[in-house]
Amino acid sequence: MFTGIIEELGTIESLEPKATGALLRLRARIVTEDLKRGDSVSVNGVCLTALDVSAASFTADVSPETMDRSNLGDLGTGALVNLERPLTPSGRLGGHIVQGHIDGAVEFVSLEPLGDDNWWLKIRVPPELDRYVVLKGSIAIDGVSLTVASLEDGVLGATIIPLTYESTALHTYRPGVRVNLECDILAKYLEKMLESVKAPQSKLTEEKLREMGY
């Protein structure tokens, strides 16, 4: 589990295609301090498993499903990515609960200056995910925990403060690129619960008991 508070910007060294998926190699210096083979790490919001780890880099397998659903396959050598290690039991949940399970790669619309080094981010939310996004709710964009400030005609708006602008890869994006979106898991659980409440309750009758052999 992650929090959406980015620890550092990593750099893609290579993305080598394999028979299934790809092998991703990244340069990093902070998340590798205590990273071990088999540990989870969030790369642009995608939960990956570290393989070969050194003081300055690590590798991770990227499954075919992850290549299709996320933007990792869009990125080339030298691209910056947001990195975060999992939350520890003694850590602070500074953002919100982020699983690293991407719901989809969506269109980055714009990042416009607001003044005082603040920025206004816009991304396009597809109809199938719109029901999980609410005003003032939490959302993870490329692993960054953000608060939904506006939602109109399928376009989500969020304020990017100076620290987030400087310490994440968001400032490197151009209109039209894909970014990874993970909706708040609480919205999905709530939807599931409401569906079960609305479902017609089955009645156990004498006839059904006989059919079952009782």
SEFI-717937 format. One line per field, with one value per residue (C-alpha): x, y, z. Coordinates in nm, 2 decimals. Example, Ala and Ser with C-alpha at 12.3 -4.5 7.8 and 13.67 -1.06 7.14 Angstrom:
BEGIN
c1: 1.23, 1.37
c2: -0.45, -0.11
c3: 0.78, 0.71
// end
This chain:
BEGIN
c1: 0.00, 0.12, 0.02, 0.06, 0.34, 0.63, 0.97, 1.19, 1.20, 1.35, 1.49, 1.41, 1.74, 1.57, 1.24, 1.34, 1.05, 1.02, 0.81, 0.55, 0.57, 0.89, 1.19, 1.21, 1.54, 1.54, 1.80, 1.72, 1.90, 1.65, 1.41, 1.70, 1.84, 1.66, 1.49, 1.54, 1.47, 1.10, 1.00, 0.71, 0.77, 0.54, 0.65, 0.42, 0.15, 0.20, 0.29, 0.59, 0.82, 1.19, 1.43, 1.80, 1.87, 2.19, 2.26, 2.18, 1.92, 1.67, 1.48, 1.13, 0.91, 0.61, 0.33, 0.14, -0.17, 0.02, 0.17, -0.18, -0.35, -0.07, 0.15, 0.48, 0.50, 0.47, 0.79, 1.13, 1.49, 1.55, 1.18, 1.12, 0.89, 0.74, 0.87, 0.74, 0.82, 0.53, 0.39, 0.53, 0.32, 0.49, 0.46, 0.22, -0.06, 0.00, -0.19, -0.46, -0.47, -0.32, -0.29, -0.08, -0.36, -0.42, -0.78, -0.66, -0.43, -0.62, -0.55, -0.35, -0.53, -0.32, -0.11, -0.17, -0.01, -0.23, 0.03, 0.27, 0.41, 0.08, -0.07, -0.40, -0.40, -0.67, -0.71, -0.99, -1.19, -1.35, -1.72, -1.66, -1.45, -1.65, -1.88, -1.57, -1.46, -1.63, -1.57, -1.32, -1.24, -0.90, -0.75, -0.40, -0.25, 0.08, 0.10, 0.05, -0.22, -0.44, -0.78, -1.05, -1.11, -1.35, -1.53, -1.71, -1.80, -1.56, -1.26, -1.11, -0.93, -0.68, -0.44, -0.07, 0.12, 0.49, 0.63, 0.43, 0.52, 0.89, 0.91, 0.70, 0.71, 0.39, 0.58, 0.74, 0.41, 0.26, -0.11, -0.22, 0.01, -0.14, -0.13, -0.21, -0.53, -0.63, -0.96, -1.02, -1.07, -1.34, -1.57, -1.54, -1.62, -1.92, -2.05, -2.02, -2.20, -2.48, -2.52, -2.56, -2.83, -3.02, -3.01, -3.33, -3.30, -3.35, -3.61, -3.55, -3.86, -3.97, -3.95, -3.59, -3.49, -3.63, -3.45, -3.13, -3.19, -3.32
c2: 0.00, 0.35, 0.70, 0.90, 1.11, 1.09, 1.02, 1.09, 1.12, 0.81, 0.79, 0.52, 0.36, 0.10, -0.09, -0.42, -0.61, -0.98, -1.26, -1.15, -0.79, -0.61, -0.56, -0.20, -0.06, 0.26, 0.49, 0.60, 0.68, 0.73, 0.43, 0.20, 0.28, -0.01, -0.17, -0.55, -0.81, -0.89, -0.56, -0.35, -0.01, 0.24, 0.35, 0.62, 0.48, 0.12, -0.13, -0.33, -0.59, -0.50, -0.76, -0.67, -0.38, -0.17, 0.16, 0.35, 0.14, -0.14, -0.35, -0.48, -0.70, -0.53, -0.77, -0.75, -0.63, -0.35, -0.25, -0.22, -0.05, 0.19, 0.45, 0.27, 0.13, 0.49, 0.61, 0.61, 0.62, 0.92, 0.98, 1.08, 0.87, 0.91, 0.67, 0.57, 0.29, 0.12, 0.26, 0.11, 0.04, 0.33, 0.57, 0.86, 0.84, 1.18, 1.14, 0.87, 0.49, 0.41, 0.05, 0.08, -0.09, 0.14, 0.18, 0.32, 0.54, 0.87, 1.18, 1.46, 1.78, 2.07, 2.21, 2.59, 2.85, 3.00, 3.23, 3.21, 2.89, 2.71, 2.52, 2.39, 2.03, 1.89, 1.53, 1.36, 1.10, 0.82, 0.75, 0.41, 0.57, 0.89, 0.73, 0.68, 1.04, 1.30, 1.67, 1.71, 1.33, 1.17, 1.06, 0.93, 1.06, 0.88, 0.79, 1.14, 1.19, 1.48, 1.63, 1.67, 2.04, 2.04, 1.79, 1.91, 1.74, 1.45, 1.67, 1.66, 1.97, 1.97, 2.23, 2.15, 2.33, 2.43, 2.14, 1.88, 2.06, 2.05, 1.70, 1.50, 1.43, 1.62, 1.93, 1.73, 1.63, 1.77, 1.77, 1.44, 1.21, 0.94, 0.94, 0.66, 0.71, 0.52, 0.59, 0.58, 0.22, 0.33, 0.43, 0.08, -0.09, 0.14, 0.06, -0.31, -0.28, -0.08, -0.34, -0.61, -0.41, -0.35, -0.72, -0.91, -1.13, -1.50, -1.68, -2.03, -2.23, -2.59, -2.66, -2.53, -2.75, -3.06, -2.97, -2.95, -3.30, -3.21
c3: 0.00, -0.09, 0.01, -0.31, -0.16, -0.41, -0.27, -0.57, -0.95, -1.11, -1.47, -1.71, -1.83, -2.06, -2.13, -2.29, -2.46, -2.35, -2.48, -2.23, -2.11, -2.06, -1.82, -1.68, -1.56, -1.35, -1.20, -0.85, -0.53, -0.25, -0.29, -0.34, 0.01, 0.17, -0.14, -0.16, -0.43, -0.40, -0.25, -0.39, -0.54, -0.70, -1.05, -1.18, -0.95, -1.07, -0.81, -0.94, -0.78, -0.76, -0.90, -0.93, -0.69, -0.66, -0.48, -0.80, -0.99, -0.99, -1.24, -1.25, -1.47, -1.63, -1.72, -2.05, -1.87, -1.70, -2.03, -2.18, -1.88, -1.78, -1.95, -1.87, -2.23, -2.36, -2.19, -2.35, -2.22, -2.01, -1.91, -1.55, -1.33, -0.99, -0.73, -0.38, -0.14, 0.04, 0.36, 0.68, 0.99, 1.17, 0.87, 0.83, 0.57, 0.43, 0.11, 0.08, 0.04, -0.30, -0.40, -0.71, -0.92, -1.21, -1.34, -1.67, -1.86, -1.94, -2.14, -1.99, -2.10, -1.97, -1.69, -1.67, -1.43, -1.16, -1.02, -0.72, -0.87, -0.84, -1.14, -1.26, -1.38, -1.61, -1.72, -1.90, -1.71, -1.92, -1.86, -1.70, -1.42, -1.38, -1.11, -0.88, -0.90, -0.67, -0.59, -0.30, -0.32, -0.36, -0.68, -0.78, -1.10, -1.19, -0.83, -0.70, -0.44, -0.54, -0.44, -0.71, -0.72, -1.02, -1.24, -1.55, -1.88, -1.81, -1.73, -1.38, -1.24, -0.95, -0.80, -0.81, -0.54, -0.60, -0.41, -0.61, -0.93, -0.85, -0.70, -0.95, -1.32, -1.38, -1.50, -1.78, -1.95, -2.27, -2.37, -2.52, -2.33, -2.11, -1.73, -1.49, -1.30, -0.98, -0.83, -0.45, -0.35, -0.09, -0.38, -0.53, -0.21, -0.15, -0.50, -0.44, -0.11, -0.26, -0.54, -0.29, -0.10, -0.42, -0.53, -0.47, -0.16, -0.24, -0.03, 0.10, 0.04, 0.11, -0.27, -0.29, 0.01, -0.16, -0.48, -0.28, -0.13, 0.21
// end
